[in-house]
Amino acid sequence: MPAARPRILFVTDLAYPARGRRYGDEDVFLTSRLREEFDLALCHPRDAAALMGAFDAVVVRNSGPVLGYLDAYEEFRARALASGVPVYNPLTGRGDMAGKQYLLDLTDAGMPVVPTVGRPEDLHRLPRADRYVVKPRLGADSHGLRIVPAAEVSARSDGDVLVQPYVDFAYEVSFYFVDQDFQYALHAPDPAARWRLEPYRPGPGDLDFARRFVEWNTLAHGIQRVDACRAPGGELLLVELEDLNPYLSLDALDDTTRDAFVAATVASLHRFLGKSEGARG
């Protein structure tokens, strides 16, 4: 008899109203392709903790910001770690999966990131600017983000927010990786239309820039998105390191690139499941 196919619980919120993105469409497409290799069931993130014990692994995809279901996410995370159920992406990520602390750590390390501080007494460490971005430490999907004039930034920068200089960037660009292997890049030519994306051919040094953050994150398996902006001086600066449930903008790809990404993800999941099975056995 043929060997049993791996059973995957695919966590997604098909109805999440993401601005400029169609979460449901992307995950319907991706699961239609993954079903060729795996036995797969979809569930809402609030149901993942109760259901995951019946599966070989959990894949977290377009599940929306965890702030909308923080209690359920914390229960899911605790149960997964206690039971040893493999989660993809693995729960050891150092990027957005663990909050926004990495922006402070990378700033302190002198990495090419939009300079970030988290305390009022550290505002002097930021480059002078006419405007500053103030966002919650636990924010996601731009919730709570404010742009304030320099005269107000001190009053707005309590310990629950992060502060960055407002960067008048030329455009934003995202680099997509599977298991630390580069897959494709997309950019938003219009800074006012973040999710109106077009294919981007990385220039000299662009991939080296992105790989520095993927390597820093040390995730051997999983999907990561490195979001950056092209600063006025021409350099790239990290905006976010998405390592929990990055939206993939698969609808912006041509068929060849999309098929290659799916194949890379399938191969990654097989490697991840094989490694996880060996560790649990």
Beta strands, then each sheet from edge to edge (+ up, - down):
strand 1: 7-11
strand 2: 39-43
strand 3: 57-60
strand 4: 87-88
strand 5: 131-136
strand 6: 146-149
strand 7: 161-165
strand 8: 172-178
strand 9: 181-188
strand 10: 198-199
strand 11: 223-230
strand 12: 236-242
sheet 1: 2+ 1+ 3+ 4+
sheet 2: 6+ 5- 7+
sheet 3: 10+ 9- 8+ 11- 12+
end
